Amino acid sequence: MTDVAVLGAGSWGTALAGHLAGKGVAVRLWAFEPEVVEAVNDRHENPLYLPGAALPPGLRALADPAAAVRGAPVVLSVSPSHVTRRVLGPLGAAVAPDALVVSATKGIEQDSLALMHEVVADCLPGRAVAVLSGPSFAKEVAEGQPTAVVAASADPAAAATTQALFAGRRLRVYTHHDVTGVELGGALKNVIAIAAGMLEGLGLGHNPRAALITRGLAEMTRLGVAMGADPLTFAGLAGMGDLILTCTGGLSRNRSLGEFIGRGGSATDWVREHRMVAEGANTAEAAVRLAARHGVELPICAQVASILRGEQRARDAVEELMERDLKAEQWR
């Protein structure tokens, strides 16, 4: 089977690396932390980011990203969005010119407002690029729970290669052509999940959660269409599917952050207490700026960004959203 280099040994990178290694793929996992490299190689575990998951003995961790990617036909990028360019930028000479680069990071770059497939193309020009997204908690993938995701690429062959590589008895992979829509769905749902957590922290019930998820989906679709995405993408796994999972599932870091804030905590305090990244915290600000660039309204995302900046209280944001000017749900 094809050798794969995985860049990023957080929970999702480790789960995907373990999944591939379990299929017999030769996987080289780059980890930033030396203690993760040691734990993966010596004890076949990643207690820092995926505690309790037994990793296949054949999975090898490395401390040098260039050594990990050198000669690999497939490179899987799973670093957090705010460091993806920093990780990939120096690897141009090490990544094979004909390698397929798959991005499984869900986020938007802060400064450039680029989606992850655009960052990959900037850092590693000429390589085929695909993205992997959908409703998938790392812990449940590591446990072998049935999961369905999407492999999207502008190149049908790259999408099909990604599908075949990752598909397994417990991981079903669909192909997709709409890279922008799939990536936006994966990024923006994290912002809506923070809002869902805030509702939970405020002690609100099912009615507001249903309204939030539905109107959040409308915001995701509105920005996606403005950026050239297919609106139907947001009714699929990378849109509605991932949104429902992240807004309702107890394993969601973004929902956990929102719940912490809804109970009176601050984003700064939550980050101090948790080692993992809640991508929605960075994405909220980027989403608001993208919306301004494309001339669309994202009222939920705007309120989340305001709360994260400390300019607004969660309870007041709910009131403001409810008191917005009345309008039709859809226009013909």
N, C-alpha and C positions, 0 to 999 in steps of 0.2 A: 504494500500500500504506500501511498504518497507520504513522504516526510512532511511534518508540519512544525513550524516555529510559532510559539504562542508568546506574545509580548504583553505581559501583565499577569501577575499571579494573585490578583484579588479574588473574591469569591467566584465571580463569573468566569474569569480567565482560567481559574483552577478547575472549575466544574467542567468547562468545555475541554480543557486539556485531558482531564480524567476520562471524559466520555470518549474522546478520540483514541486515547491509549487503550481503553477497554475494548475498542474495536480492532486492536492490533496495529494501529497507526503508530509509527515512530515519532514521538512528540518531544520537542525541546522547549521547555518552559522557562522564559526569562523572568526572574523575580528581582525586584529592587532591593528587598531586605535580605541580608545574608542569612538570617535565622530561618527564613522561608526556604531558601535554597537547601540549607542543611536538613530541615525537617522533611522536605519532599524526597530528597535523595536517601536519607538515612532511615526515616521512619514511615515514609510513604503517607504523609499527611501534611496538611497546612493548617495548623491550629490557630494561626493568627487570623485567617480570613475565611476558612471553611472548616471549622472545628467539627470533629465527629465523623468526617468523611474519609473512608479508606481509599487511597489512591492506588492505581495499578503499579506494580513494582517496575514496569518498563518505562514509566514516565520519568524523564530526566530533567532536573532543574539546573539552570546556569545563571551566573552572576553577570555575564557579559552579553549584552543584547546583540552585538555584532556576531559573536560566536554562535548565538542561537539561530540567527537567520541565515548565516552563510550556507549557500547551497540548497536551501529549503525550497521546494517547488511551490509551497503554500505558506504564507505568513498570515497569522491571525492576530490582529491588533485589538487588544482589550484594555489598554491603558485608559485612565480617566480622561475625559475630554480636554481638561485644562493642561494636561501634560502630553497629549498625543503628538503634537508637532515636535515637542522637545525630545520625545523618544524616537520618532521616525526620522527626523531631520538628518541626524548624523549617519544613517544607515544606508544611504543611497548606493555606496560602493559595495556594500555587503549583500544587499538583496539582489538576487538574480534578475537580469533584465526581463526574463520571461516568467517570473513568478506571479502567482495569483495572490493578491492581498485582500483579505477579508476583514472588514471592520465589524466588531461586535460591541462597539462603544455607543451608548445612547446619550447624545449631547450635542451642543452647539459651541463652537469655539468663541470665546468671549470677545476678543479684539476684532477679529475679521468677520464674525457672524457666519463663518463657513460651517457647513455640515461636515461630518466626519469623512465621507467619501471624497469631499473636496480637499480636505487636509491631506488625506492619503495621496491624492493625485498631485498635489503641490510638492510633497516631500519625496515621492517615489514615482516620478513621471514615466509614462510608457508602460507601466505594469497594468494588467487587468485588475479591476477592482469590483468587489461585491460587498454587500452588507448583510449581516445576519441579525434579525430582530424578531420580536414577538413576545407573547406572554410566557415568561420563563424565569422563575425564581431559581437561583443557583443551587440552593440547598435541595430543592425537589428534583432538579436534573441530576445532581450527584446521587440522590437516593434511587434514581431510576424510575421516577414517576412519569407516566405518559405525558408528553409535552409536544406542542406543535408550534413551529416557528416558520419564518419566511427568509429565503435567500433571494436578494434582489440585486440586479445588475443591468446596466444598459447593454451588456454583452450577453446574449442568451447562453452562449457556451460557458461563460464564467458562472452564471447562475446555476446551470445544470451541474457543473463540476462541484460547486459548493454544496448543492443539494445532495449529490451522491456521497460526498465526503462526510457530511455530518449526519445523514439519515441513519437511523438505527431502529432496533425493535421498540425502543421507548422514546425515540425522538423522531417525530415526523416533520419533514421539511418540504415546504411548498416553494416554488419559484415565483418570482415577480419581476415585472419590468420597471416599476415606478420607484426608483431609488430615492428620489426626493420625498415622496409621500411616506415611504417606509421609514426613512430616517427621521422625518419630522414627527411622525406618530410616536416613535420610540423616545424622542426627546421631550416633546410637549406633554406627554401623559405623566411625566414625572412632576411637572409643575401642578397639574390638576390633582395629583395624588397628595401633594403637600397640602393643598386646599382641603381635600377630603379628610386628611388627618386633623386639620384644624377644626373641622366640624365635629369630629369625634372628641377632640380635646375640650371643646365647648359644651359637650354633653347633648348635642343635637341628634335628631333621629334619622329615620329612613327617607322621609320626604325630601329634606334638603340634600341628602346624599344623591338621590336619584336625579334631582334637578341639576346638581353640580356635574355629575358624570355626563348627563345629556348635553348640557350647555358647554361643558368642557370639550366634548367631541365636536360641537359646532365650531368652537374657536379653532381647534386643530385643523378642521376641514377648511375653514375660511382662509387661514394663512396658507395652508397647503395649496389650495386652488390659485391663490394670488402668486404663488411661486412656481406654478406650472405642474403641480401634482394632479393625479387623477382622484376626484372626490371619492370614488368607490374604494380606493385603498384604505380609507379611514373607517370603512365598515368591516374591514377584515382583521386578521390576526395582529398586524402591526399597529392598528388603530384601536378599534373598539376592544379587541381581545386584550391587548396589553393595558389599555386604560382601565378596564374592569378589574383585572388582576391587581394592578398597582394601587387602585383606589380602595379595594376591599380586603386585600390580603394582609395578614399580620406580619408577613416577612418583608414587607416593603420598607426600605430605609426612608424613602421620601414621605410616605404616610406617617412613619414614626417621627420624623422631624416635625411635620405639621401638627401631630398630636401633642408633642412636647410644647410647641409654641402656643397651641390653643389652650393649654393648661397654665399658661403664664410664663413659660420659659422663653429663652432667646435662641436664635440660630447659632450665635457664637458659643453659648453654653453647650448646645447639643453637639456641635462639632468638637468641642473640647472633650466631651465624654465618649465620643464614638470615633473609632479609627477609620471606618469606611466612609467613602464619599457618597453623599446624597446628590446625585447629578442635577436634580430639579432646582437646587439652590442657585447654581450657576446659570441654569437654563432660563430661569424666570426673567432675569434681566436681559439676556440675549433675545428672548422671545419678544419682549416689549420693544426692543430696538428694531428687530426684524419687522414687526408689525408696522412700526412707524415708517420704515423704509418702503414698505409695500402698500401703505395707506389703508390698513385694515384695523379693526378694533378687536382687542383681546382683553375684555374687562376683568375676567377672572385672573388671568396671568398678570395683569397690571396690579391688581390688588395684592396678589401673592408677593410680587416684587417689592411693593411698598411696605408690606409687613416685614419682609426679610431685611429691608433697609432700616427698620425700626421707626418708620414714619407713620405707621398705622397699626391699630389693634385689630386682632382677628374678628372680634365681635362687631366692631364698627364697620369692618369691611363687608360682613354679611348684610348689615343694614343698608349700606350704600348700594350693593348689588341688587337688593330687593327693591330699592327706591329709584332705580334708573328709569328713564323715560319708557313708557309702554310702546311696544312695537309688535309686528307680526312675527311668528316663528319662522316662516318662510315666505318669500315673494315668488310669485309665478313669473 
